[in-house]
Amino acid sequence: MSDAVSSAAQEQLRRNIVAIWHIEAAKVIGRVARMVRDVGLAEDLAQDALLAALEHWPREGLPDKPGAWLMTAAKRRALDHLRHAQLVDSKAATIGLDWDFQHALHAEAQQEQVDAALDEEIGDDLLRLIFTACHPLLPAEARSALTLRLMGGLTTEEIARAYLKPEPTIAQRIVRAKRSLAAAQVPYEVPRGAELLARLDSVLEVIYLMFNEGYAATSGSDWMRPALSEEALRLGRLLAQLLPQQAEVHGLLALMEIQASRFAARLSASGEPVLLLEQDRSRWDRLLIRRGLAALECAEALPGPLGPYALQAGIAACHARAATVAETDWAQIVARYDALAQLSPSPVVSLNRAVAVGMAFGPAAALEIVDGLLLEPGLAHYHLLPAVRGDLLTKLDRLPEARQEFERAAALARNARERALLLARAAQMQGGPR
């Protein structure tokens, strides 16, 4: 019995260490990357510190400040690496790593003073890390994987499970991303001015991609993967703290907070998907809604026109402020979509606008818009196009046509739960199952 208790305690400790690592990973890797100027090497050194924790903490117990323990262990490994690199290079080329090496040596001698200063520098380190991980020279899927790895402390297995990809595929993406950054000698720094704005788009894109994959999984058997959305939300909150003057950062955060408020209402008691218009709004998380609306206010208070994330957050806010579907200000949602279409035109925006038009001005007006999208190449394999058309045809009492559309949507859907929902809608049409 004692062995079983001991085993359970050890497993609980291991889970605690992993949870701590998820929280502290970005700070540790960011600090070490500033010392060695290489995110791949920094992650390796930080992982060495994690392995040391897995070795020492079960024997010695959790330290009072586990994050500081990990930071110190990783910095010492970075110092060892820098000392070794300096010794083996007769020309001391690694002194080109500049002031950081000497500063790190000084940190060993006066640890307490330097650690206090480092706390103030953590924000800069995290900014450097996320802007490096999301560098636009990397493919989008590589940016996502590397961001989750560095900023979220997720393992390759966890990332592969989140995206339903083989673990070797994700491992290759991460390795190639690190190599690409090293080969291109991407500076480990926060870009300035116009370059920051150009890179910020990539950062926001990756975070929202992560959130959306958790909010509505594109494939597999799960309707949602909340843990993935929670990681994206955590990164969005961090970014809003670090870049408080960037309206689109607040806009993205507002959008994610409000959408995340619906998680509990998006599944029925039996685990079936529940669409927005059918959700029990009393189950929406009011705290997340308040946080989202506050972030939207921050975005709207900053100078300049609203960007695409802030506009989408405004649409989400219209839903969040309405106690029922009938009370929703659909005309305002249409106006927001009009502005979004002007700023970031896309077939998906047009389709979403059509849904709002249907609610504000009737299904016939919306169907005319949707029919105009039928030959749009970008929507040829998009299951929501026939799904929306099926819904509009249902409201117009054109049930046989609606059934065909729902069946076509189900054939295109890659998510098993969504496919089952669409087939159920088809079966509800006149005549029942064929």
Secondary structure, 3 states (H helix, E strand, C coil): CHHHHHHHHHHHHHHHHHHHHHHHHHHHHHHHHHHHCCHHHHHHHHHHHHHHHHHHHHHHCCCCCHHHHHHHHHHHHHHHHHHHHHHHCCCCHHHHHCHHHHHHHHHHHCHHHHHHHHHHHHHHHHHHHHHHHCCCCCCHHHHHHHHHHHHHCCCHHHHHHHHCCCHHHHHHHHHHHHHHHHHCCCCCCCCCHHHHHHHHHHHHHHHHHHHHHHHCCCCECCCCCHHHHHHHHHHHHHHHHHCCCCHHHHHHHHHHHHHHCCHHHHECCCCCECCHHHCCHHHCCHHHHHHHHHHHHHHHHCCCCCCHHHHHHHHHHHHHHCCCCCCCCHHHHHHHHHHHHHHCCCHHHHHHHHHHHHHHHCHHHHHHHHHCCCCCHHHCCCCHHHHHHHHHHHHCCCHHHHHHHHHHHHHHCCEHHHHHHHHHHHHCCCCCCC
